[in-house]
Amino acid sequence: MASNRLRRVAKELADIQADASVSHITAQPSDANSDLTHLKASITGPPGTPYEGGKFIVDVKIPTEYPFRPPIMKFDTKVWHPNISSQTGAICLDTLSTAWSPVLTIKSTLLSLQSLFESPEPKDPQDAEVAKMMMTDPPAFNKKAHEWAVQYASAPRNPTFQSVQPRSGTQQASQAIDESRYQGYNKDLIDRFVNMGFDIDRVVEAFIYVGIDKNDGMDYSLEEAYMGDITARLLGEP
């Protein structure tokens, strides 16, 4: 059984190496003894994210029961991400737990980690502090995530994520004047999300997409489920 496990890991590593120029994923034994049960992998931050171009090191341990149990992974590189502990590198990803299947591989799991950079899930966080920042102040989250990627993963600096543009009183006033942008929704209701850092038009679009009642322009408290659906839409979750 052990030899079958190691043969499979060796084949998976060969497949990763053969595709590294395309996937930007690498994996190899963690030490000179070529121990195939303890690996060091790396993934590259995807384009268009605060992590773009960074090299993130992942510690991978292969359990005795592999592939019937998932590999044990954590980030060695510090990452500011709601599904990765900013302190320990622990990862919240269903592929590494309940969604694992023996047909999955080390490479497919690393690809899932790479996708997590593009599609964070702050409503199911590993790091509550990071998730709160992402949901309440997305520009500040992007800035800090990029700063960490530059500092710890050698990501190239991207001006898009290097500054947080505060809303000036003039901007807020000019938005308040154009009541048509609220499309019949109560201003205070919409502005609760605008004050989190989202644009008025995006908030209104999310309300319409989720099917929020305009309630004749009157303010009211949204149910928690609707709040979550709106936030997910604003954060680009499917």
C-alpha positions as CSV (number, residue, x, y, z in Angstrom):
1,M,0.0,0.0,0.0
2,A,2.8,2.4,0.9
3,S,4.6,1.8,-2.3
4,N,1.4,2.4,-4.3
5,R,1.0,5.7,-2.5
6,L,4.5,6.8,-3.2
7,R,4.3,5.8,-6.8
8,R,1.2,7.9,-7.2
9,V,2.8,10.9,-5.6
10,A,5.9,10.5,-7.8
11,K,3.6,10.4,-10.9
12,E,1.7,13.5,-9.7
13,L,4.9,15.4,-9.2
14,A,6.1,14.5,-12.7
15,D,2.8,15.8,-14.1
16,I,3.1,19.0,-12.2
17,Q,6.6,19.5,-13.4
18,A,5.6,18.9,-17.0
19,D,2.9,21.5,-16.9
20,A,4.6,24.1,-14.7
21,S,5.2,26.6,-17.5
22,V,1.5,26.8,-18.1
23,S,0.0,26.3,-14.6
24,H,2.7,28.3,-12.7
25,I,2.5,25.6,-10.0
26,T,5.5,23.6,-8.7
27,A,5.9,20.9,-6.1
28,Q,8.9,18.9,-5.0
29,P,10.2,17.1,-1.9
30,S,10.9,19.4,1.0
31,D,14.4,18.1,1.7
32,A,17.4,16.5,0.0
33,N,16.3,13.1,1.1
34,S,13.5,13.1,-1.5
35,D,10.9,12.3,1.0
36,L,7.7,12.1,-1.0
37,T,5.5,12.4,2.0
38,H,6.5,16.0,2.8
39,L,6.5,18.4,-0.1
40,K,6.9,22.1,-0.7
41,A,4.7,23.6,-3.5
42,S,4.4,27.0,-4.9
43,I,1.5,28.8,-6.7
44,T,1.6,32.2,-8.4
45,G,-0.9,34.9,-7.6
46,P,-3.5,35.2,-10.4
47,P,-3.8,38.3,-12.7
48,G,-6.2,41.0,-11.6
49,T,-6.0,40.2,-7.9
50,P,-4.0,41.8,-5.1
51,Y,-1.8,38.7,-5.1
52,E,-0.8,39.0,-8.8
53,G,2.7,37.8,-9.6
54,G,3.5,36.7,-6.0
55,K,5.1,33.3,-5.3
56,F,3.3,31.6,-2.4
57,I,4.9,28.6,-0.8
58,V,2.6,25.8,0.4
59,D,3.6,23.1,2.9
60,V,2.2,19.7,1.8
61,K,2.1,16.6,3.9
62,I,0.9,13.3,2.4
63,P,-1.0,11.1,4.9
64,T,-0.6,7.4,5.1
65,E,-4.1,6.9,3.8
66,Y,-3.6,9.1,0.6
67,P,-5.4,9.2,-1.8
68,F,-8.3,8.2,0.4
69,R,-7.5,11.1,2.7
70,P,-6.6,14.6,1.4
71,P,-3.2,16.0,1.6
72,I,-2.6,18.3,4.6
73,M,-1.7,21.8,3.3
74,K,-0.9,25.2,4.9
75,F,0.7,28.3,3.6
76,D,4.3,29.0,4.6
77,T,4.1,32.4,3.0
78,K,2.0,34.9,5.0
79,V,-1.2,35.8,3.1
80,W,-3.9,38.4,3.9
81,H,-7.0,36.4,2.8
82,P,-10.3,35.6,4.6
83,N,-9.9,31.8,4.0
84,I,-6.2,31.6,5.1
85,S,-5.1,32.2,8.7
86,S,-2.9,35.3,8.8
87,Q,-1.1,33.8,11.8
88,T,-0.6,30.1,11.0
89,G,-1.3,29.7,7.3
90,A,-4.1,27.2,7.9
91,I,-6.6,27.0,5.0
92,C,-10.3,26.8,4.9
93,L,-11.1,24.9,1.7
94,D,-13.7,22.2,1.2
95,T,-11.4,20.3,-1.2
96,L,-9.0,19.7,1.7
97,S,-11.8,18.3,3.9
98,T,-15.4,17.3,3.1
99,A,-15.2,17.6,-0.7
100,W,-12.0,15.5,-1.1
101,S,-12.2,12.6,-3.4
102,P,-9.5,10.0,-4.4
103,V,-9.8,11.1,-8.0
104,L,-8.4,14.5,-7.0
105,T,-4.7,15.2,-7.0
106,I,-2.1,17.4,-5.4
107,K,-2.2,19.6,-8.6
108,S,-5.9,20.0,-8.6
109,T,-5.9,21.0,-5.0
110,L,-3.2,23.6,-5.6
111,L,-5.2,24.9,-8.5
112,S,-8.2,25.2,-6.1
113,L,-6.0,27.3,-3.8
114,Q,-5.0,29.5,-6.7
115,S,-8.7,29.9,-7.5
116,L,-9.3,30.9,-3.9
117,F,-7.2,34.0,-4.5
118,E,-9.7,35.0,-7.2
119,S,-12.8,34.0,-5.4
120,P,-12.5,34.5,-1.6
121,E,-15.4,33.4,0.6
122,P,-15.6,35.8,3.5
123,K,-18.8,34.3,4.7
124,D,-16.9,31.1,5.5
125,P,-13.7,32.5,6.9
126,Q,-10.6,31.0,8.4
127,D,-9.6,34.4,9.6
128,A,-12.5,36.5,10.9
129,E,-10.5,39.7,11.1
130,V,-9.6,39.6,7.4
131,A,-13.1,38.6,6.4
132,K,-14.5,41.5,8.3
133,M,-12.2,43.9,6.5
134,M,-13.1,42.5,3.2
135,M,-16.8,42.8,3.7
136,T,-16.8,46.2,5.3
137,D,-13.9,48.0,3.5
138,P,-12.9,46.3,0.3
139,P,-10.4,49.0,-0.9
140,A,-8.5,48.7,2.4
141,F,-8.6,44.9,2.2
142,N,-7.2,45.0,-1.4
143,K,-4.4,47.4,-0.3
144,K,-3.4,45.3,2.7
145,A,-3.6,42.0,0.7
146,H,-1.3,43.6,-1.9
147,E,1.1,45.0,0.6
148,W,1.5,41.5,2.1
149,A,1.9,39.9,-1.3
150,V,4.7,42.4,-2.1
151,Q,6.4,42.0,1.3
152,Y,6.1,38.2,1.7
153,A,5.6,36.8,-1.8
154,S,7.8,39.2,-3.8
155,A,4.8,40.3,-5.9
156,P,5.5,43.3,-8.2
157,R,3.9,46.5,-7.0
158,N,0.6,47.4,-8.7
159,P,-0.6,51.0,-8.3
160,T,-4.2,49.8,-8.6
161,F,-4.0,48.3,-5.1
162,Q,-1.5,50.6,-3.4
163,S,-3.8,53.4,-2.3
164,V,-7.2,53.7,-0.8
165,Q,-9.3,56.6,-2.1
166,P,-11.5,57.9,0.7
167,R,-14.9,59.2,-0.1
168,S,-14.8,63.0,0.2
169,G,-17.7,65.0,1.5
170,T,-18.1,66.5,-1.9
171,Q,-18.4,63.1,-3.6
172,Q,-21.0,62.0,-1.0
173,A,-23.0,65.2,-1.5
174,S,-23.0,64.9,-5.3
175,Q,-24.2,61.4,-5.1
176,A,-26.9,62.4,-2.6
177,I,-28.3,65.0,-5.1
178,D,-29.0,62.5,-7.8
179,E,-31.8,60.6,-6.2
180,S,-32.6,58.7,-9.5
181,R,-29.5,56.5,-8.9
182,Y,-31.4,54.9,-6.0
183,Q,-34.1,53.7,-8.4
184,G,-36.9,53.9,-5.9
185,Y,-35.1,52.3,-3.0
186,N,-34.8,54.2,0.3
187,K,-31.5,56.2,0.4
188,D,-30.6,55.1,4.0
189,L,-31.2,51.4,3.0
190,I,-28.8,51.7,0.1
191,D,-26.3,53.8,1.9
192,R,-25.7,51.2,4.5
193,F,-23.8,49.3,1.8
194,V,-22.4,52.4,0.2
195,N,-20.8,53.2,3.6
196,M,-19.0,49.8,3.4
197,G,-17.1,51.2,0.3
198,F,-19.4,50.0,-2.5
199,D,-20.6,52.2,-5.3
200,I,-24.3,53.2,-5.3
201,D,-25.0,51.8,-8.7
202,R,-23.4,48.5,-7.8
203,V,-25.5,48.3,-4.6
204,V,-28.7,49.1,-6.4
205,E,-27.9,46.4,-9.1
206,A,-27.3,43.9,-6.3
207,F,-30.6,44.8,-4.7
208,I,-32.4,44.3,-8.0
209,Y,-30.5,41.0,-8.7
210,V,-31.4,39.6,-5.3
211,G,-35.0,40.8,-5.6
212,I,-35.2,43.2,-2.7
213,D,-38.6,44.9,-2.3
214,K,-38.5,48.7,-2.8
215,N,-41.2,49.0,-0.1
216,D,-42.5,52.3,-1.6
217,G,-39.1,54.0,-0.9
218,M,-39.4,53.4,2.9
219,D,-36.6,52.2,5.1
220,Y,-36.7,48.8,6.7
221,S,-34.4,46.1,8.1
222,L,-33.3,43.4,5.7
223,E,-33.3,39.8,6.8
224,E,-29.8,38.3,7.4
225,A,-30.1,35.9,4.5
226,Y,-30.8,38.9,2.1
227,M,-27.8,40.7,3.6
228,G,-25.6,37.8,2.9
229,D,-26.9,37.5,-0.7
230,I,-26.4,41.2,-1.4
231,T,-22.9,41.1,0.1
232,A,-22.0,38.0,-2.0
233,R,-23.2,39.7,-5.1
234,L,-21.1,42.9,-4.4
235,L,-18.0,40.8,-3.7
236,G,-18.5,39.0,-7.1
237,E,-19.4,35.6,-5.7
238,P,-21.4,33.3,-8.0
